[in-house]
Amino acid sequence: MKAFAKAAAVGLLLPWAASAQAAEQNSPEWQFAGTFYAWLSDFEGNLNSSAATQPVAVDLSSGDVLKHLKFGAFGSFQAKKDRLIFIGDFTYAHLGAEKNIQIRDVDLVDADLDASTFTSTVLGGYRVAQGPVDVDLMIGGRMVVADTDLKLTGPQRTVEDDVTETWIDPIVAAHVGIPITRKTTLALYGDIGGGSSDLTWQALAGLQHQISSHWLLSAGWRYYSVDYDKGAYLYDVTQSGPILGARFEF
């Protein structure tokens, strides 16, 4: 369960990696950019790692997620040439929680979660429309490695499972960049996929502002959902919240 919550804190920054393109000119030379970001997300969903228990419901606010975050590292990288674009996003988070967990088994009353999650999304695509509104279409995949240690205790029994699950989903994505001013862009991004999971998708809207020849700042709102179910293991969560980023181009 912790793995799910920690993913909420870090999230993906692929939307921001693509959104800055609206302010760029196509170039026959390779252009690169790195983005650092934070996603202040809540975390809601149903989780399970053991056939001996029913799924538990988790409802963590963004404040709860930040409080229980033990470690997080996240960023994205973009390579672009003419209308071709390649994006990689990598996140890692480790957190734990004991509260805001609803246990359905009546003979289990306490929960202790410790989890870590690594998420990697890689996309390649093409700018199909250039100015005044830019449109990018992309295809790729998202890999999730979730290590979940869930311990449930009650007066008569204790159930503990430490499970690591890895899955990869193919995804398709689209980005639209709409210039607001010479230095400010409205970015709209969405992706959807599935295969290993029943469904994964996300949507983001935000503004990006160029503050120098190399730096851009961004702010917006992101919603993310994933439903992965394999045997007794369940990872069905939604996350949403404000996202802030800084991008360096070179």
N, C-alpha and C positions, 0 to 999 in steps of 0.2 A: 504494500500500500504506500509505503514511503516513496517507492520508486515513482509512483504515479504523482504524488504531490511534488516531489522535487522537479519532475519534468515541468510542472506548472510554473515553477519559479524561473526556469531558464528559457524554455521554449526554443523556437526556431527563428532565425532572422532572415530567412530567404526572401521574404517580401521586401525587406529593406535593401538587400543586396541587389535586387532587380529594380527597385523603385527609383534609384538614383539615375538610372539610364535616361530618363526623360530629359535631363539637363545636359546629357552628353551628345557629342557629335560623332557620327560613325567615322572610324579611322581604319585605314588599311594596316596600321600597326597594332600590336597587342597592347591592351590597356588592362591594368590590374587595380583591384581595390580590396581593402580589408575592413570589416565592420565589427565593432564591439557594441554589445547591447545588453539590456536588461528587460525582462518581461515580468511585470508585477501582477501575476495571475492568481486567481482563485483556483480551487480544485474540487470538483464534484464527480462522484461516480460510484460504481460497484466493483469490488475487487475480491478475488479469492485465489488461494494458492494450494488448498488442501481439499481432498475428496471427503475428509472427515468433518467438514464444517460447511455451513451455508455462506454465500457471499456476504461481505460486510459493506455497508454504505459509508462513504467518506464525504464530508462536507467541510472543507477548509477555506477560510477567507484568505485573501492575499497576505494579510498580516500574520495569520497562522502559518502559512507556507514560509514566509521569511523568518519567523521565529524558530522554526524547526529545521531550517536549512543548515546543514553542517559544512558543505562545500559545494561550490558551483563554478564551472568554467565554460564559456560559450563564445562563439564567434563564427564569422562566415568569410568566405573568400570568393572573389569573382574574377574571371578572365574574359575579355571581350575583344573581338576583332571584327571590324565592319559590322555586319548585322548578326554575327554569331555570338552566343553568350554561353558561358559555363559557370555554374554556381555550386559551391560546396558549403554546407552548414554543419557544424559539429557542436554538440552540447554534452556536458556531463554534470550530474547533480547527485548529491547524497544528503538525505535527510531522514528524520524520524518523527514519529508522532504517537501519542497515547490518548489524546482527546479528540473530540469531534468524529468519533468512529462509532457507527451504529451496528451492534452485534445482533444478528437475528436468532442465533441459538440461545434458548432461554437458560441453559445450564452453563453458559460462558458469559462472564461479566466484565472482564478487563482485556484490553488489547494493547500490544506493544509492537510497533512497526519500525523496521530499519531497512532502508532500501537505497539502491543506487541505480541510475539510469543513464545510459549512453545512447544518444540519437544522432544519426548521420543522414543528411539528405543531400543528394547529388542530382543536379538538373543540367540539361543541355537544351538549347533552343535557338530560335530565330526571330528577329524583329520583322514582323509581317507588315507593320504600318509605321511610317516615320513622319512625324510632324503634321499638323500642330499637336495631334494626340498620338502618342507612341503606344504600340501594342506588341507585346512579346508572347509567344507561345512556346512552352517548354515541356519536356518529358524526362522522366528519370525514376528514381526510387528512394525510399526511406527505410533505413534500417534502425531497429530499436533493440537494445540489449537491456533487459530489466532484471535486476537481482533483488528479489523481495523476501525479506525475513519477517514473517508474521507469527506472533505468539498470542494465543487466546487462552485465558485461564478462567477457571470457575471453582466452586467449592469441591466438586467431585472429579474434575479432570482438567488436563492441560493439553492443548494442541499447538504444536509449533512446526512450521515448515519454512525452509530456506530454498527458494526455487529461482533458477535463472532461466529466462526465456529469451530467445532471439528470433526476430522475424523481419522479413523484408517485404514491402509493398511497392509495386509499380504505381507511379502517380503521373498525372498530367496537370499542368499549371498554366495560368495566364496572368499577365501583368499589364495594367493600363496606366500610363503616366500622362497627366494632364497639367500643363504649365499654368500656374496661377500668376506668377510674376517672372521676371528674368531669372531670379534666384530661388524661387519657391515652386515646388511641384506637389500636386495631389496624386498620391499613389494608391491604386486599388489592386489587390492581389488575391488570388484564390487557387487552391489545388484540391484534387480529389483522387482517391485511389483505393486499392484493396487487393485481396488475393490471399495473403496470409491472415490479415485481419478481415473482419466482415466489411468494415468501412473505415476509412480515415479521410478527413477533410479539414480545411482551415480557410479562413477569410480574414483579410486585414485591410484597413483603410487608415491613411495617415498623411501627414505633411512632411516634406523634407526641404531643408533650407541650406543653401551653400553659404558658408561663412568665410571661406578663403579659396584659393586656387586648388587646394588639396583636401580640405575638410568640409564635411556636410553633417548637419545634425537632423535627427528625425524624431517624430513623436506621433503616436497613433493608438489604435485599438485593435486587438487581435482575438479571434475566437478559434479554438482548436478542439477537434473531437476525434476519438479513436475507439473502436470496439473490437477487441481481440479476445477470442474464446477458443481455448484448446484443452480438451479434457476437463480437469478440475480447475484449470487456471483461467481466470477471468480478469480482463483489463478493459473496462468499459467506462471511459471518463470523458468529461468535457472541461475545458479551461478557457477563461477569458479574462482580459484585463488590459491596462495601458502598457505600451511598449515604447522604450526610449533607446536611441542608438546614436553612435558617432561613426562616421565612415571616412577612411583615408584612401585617397586615390593616387596612384603613381603609374 
